[in-house]
């Protein structure tokens, strides 16, 4: 059974401030929670599941010792904890993943300038994971990657892709030796590029693009050639297309 | 000022049945409404805008004759009409676009098998438009392209891309001479394909993929090679990547 303090605690985690203080985040649904439980990188703090879900879990350390993170809740209790329109069996609180120091010099890093839509950000993290990108650097205006909606959109990639926040102009300045690419509307055709094994790729905010102060630091502005008439592509879709051509 | 019957009418258009009966759909926001107003393909039926928006419109036939589709509403009236979290100046009712008969034999057609998420469907229509695809055939299980959320996600491409609904197995059977491609998990690498100028590309439901009865009719199953660990890609992202390689 849920106690009031538990409900309040989980609800407080809707706020970045509390997630940061506790270094935890919330994930929902059997698939995502199941993946995080075995990731080895996101220790479970508390897992609130309906009986059917709990019963289906393999035995785990602590399940029978009283130190178990598993708590059985009723369907209506789950509804109080969930941020989903349709609550889905389980709500879990996990420690934020910890990653080894990234090797920016020998890999491709994705830089995001002001991706404010939480779903877009999560989808981009998932795309990065598909293409083997291990780190994403977000400008401070980007959504928080541990936002509930972002976590859900990553579909588990949040435990495999390291997402950092930094001022991008300074960051690019400190990595000026890396080949730099950026998605713009009037650059070189993406299809003319060779594959890259190291460097940075900057994706901008969908409405405003990439800030000028960043663009001036980018050696290779590139464009996805347009054949038809749509004015733009969604930032996540553009990211997928670019990565498929330059690292795929 | 809004009258009650107008409010009820617009609210009824949240239902596919009423949209179909009237052959109309709803679009919101200055950018999308502005684009539809000049499309030549989606005549305006009624446009409800706040004063600032109305005042900013160019003179148009009927604006001063009493036959104008423009109605001024207050911010709170707009809120009653809008389906957006943040209503945005204008809500418009438009006639559904009418297209010339598609030439399936001489172009690329996108087939969607069970894309149920309205936002995903709209994003795919927008991607099709970017890559010059003029027609999309949806299985009956797909979301309705005139759903409010889908219309918004198309960002105006709904007036340029013809979206049809049909049983896909029968449709493919009737176009058996066309080269056929489908996104699957264990096909030929997308990167080995040559560009195509005619044919069909089938995209499946994200959770369940493409139905077996369709897959058996597809000559060229293809796959976006995975480097990292994400289990899948969002259907819209996959569509963008595939189109950039085969028609881009």
HADDOCK unambig.tbl for C-alpha pairs under 7 A between the chains (distance, minus, plus):
assign (segid A and resid 126 and name CA) (segid B and resid 230 and name CA) 6.15 0.50 0.50
assign (segid A and resid 127 and name CA) (segid B and resid 233 and name CA) 6.62 0.50 0.50
assign (segid A and resid 129 and name CA) (segid B and resid 228 and name CA) 5.33 0.50 0.50
assign (segid A and resid 129 and name CA) (segid B and resid 229 and name CA) 5.82 0.50 0.50
assign (segid A and resid 129 and name CA) (segid B and resid 230 and name CA) 5.32 0.50 0.50
assign (segid A and resid 130 and name CA) (segid B and resid 226 and name CA) 5.58 0.50 0.50
assign (segid A and resid 130 and name CA) (segid B and resid 227 and name CA) 6.01 0.50 0.50
assign (segid A and resid 130 and name CA) (segid B and resid 228 and name CA) 4.68 0.50 0.50
assign (segid A and resid 130 and name CA) (segid B and resid 229 and name CA) 5.59 0.50 0.50
assign (segid A and resid 130 and name CA) (segid B and resid 230 and name CA) 4.68 0.50 0.50
assign (segid A and resid 131 and name CA) (segid B and resid 226 and name CA) 5.97 0.50 0.50
assign (segid A and resid 131 and name CA) (segid B and resid 227 and name CA) 4.89 0.50 0.50
assign (segid A and resid 131 and name CA) (segid B and resid 228 and name CA) 5.24 0.50 0.50
assign (segid A and resid 132 and name CA) (segid B and resid 227 and name CA) 5.02 0.50 0.50
assign (segid A and resid 132 and name CA) (segid B and resid 228 and name CA) 3.80 0.50 0.50
assign (segid A and resid 157 and name CA) (segid B and resid 230 and name CA) 6.03 0.50 0.50
assign (segid A and resid 225 and name CA) (segid B and resid 248 and name CA) 6.99 0.50 0.50
assign (segid A and resid 226 and name CA) (segid B and resid 130 and name CA) 5.58 0.50 0.50
assign (segid A and resid 226 and name CA) (segid B and resid 131 and name CA) 5.99 0.50 0.50
assign (segid A and resid 227 and name CA) (segid B and resid 130 and name CA) 5.99 0.50 0.50
assign (segid A and resid 227 and name CA) (segid B and resid 131 and name CA) 4.88 0.50 0.50
assign (segid A and resid 227 and name CA) (segid B and resid 132 and name CA) 5.01 0.50 0.50
assign (segid A and resid 228 and name CA) (segid B and resid 129 and name CA) 5.32 0.50 0.50
assign (segid A and resid 228 and name CA) (segid B and resid 130 and name CA) 4.67 0.50 0.50
assign (segid A and resid 228 and name CA) (segid B and resid 131 and name CA) 5.24 0.50 0.50
assign (segid A and resid 228 and name CA) (segid B and resid 132 and name CA) 3.80 0.50 0.50
assign (segid A and resid 229 and name CA) (segid B and resid 129 and name CA) 5.81 0.50 0.50
assign (segid A and resid 229 and name CA) (segid B and resid 130 and name CA) 5.59 0.50 0.50
assign (segid A and resid 230 and name CA) (segid B and resid 126 and name CA) 6.14 0.50 0.50
assign (segid A and resid 230 and name CA) (segid B and resid 129 and name CA) 5.32 0.50 0.50
assign (segid A and resid 230 and name CA) (segid B and resid 130 and name CA) 4.68 0.50 0.50
assign (segid A and resid 230 and name CA) (segid B and resid 157 and name CA) 6.04 0.50 0.50
assign (segid A and resid 233 and name CA) (segid B and resid 127 and name CA) 6.63 0.50 0.50
assign (segid A and resid 237 and name CA) (segid B and resid 237 and name CA) 4.76 0.50 0.50
assign (segid A and resid 237 and name CA) (segid B and resid 240 and name CA) 6.04 0.50 0.50
assign (segid A and resid 240 and name CA) (segid B and resid 237 and name CA) 6.04 0.50 0.50
assign (segid A and resid 240 and name CA) (segid B and resid 241 and name CA) 6.19 0.50 0.50
assign (segid A and resid 241 and name CA) (segid B and resid 240 and name CA) 6.19 0.50 0.50
assign (segid A and resid 241 and name CA) (segid B and resid 241 and name CA) 4.59 0.50 0.50
assign (segid A and resid 241 and name CA) (segid B and resid 244 and name CA) 6.63 0.50 0.50
assign (segid A and resid 244 and name CA) (segid B and resid 241 and name CA) 6.62 0.50 0.50
assign (segid A and resid 248 and name CA) (segid B and resid 225 and name CA) 6.98 0.50 0.50
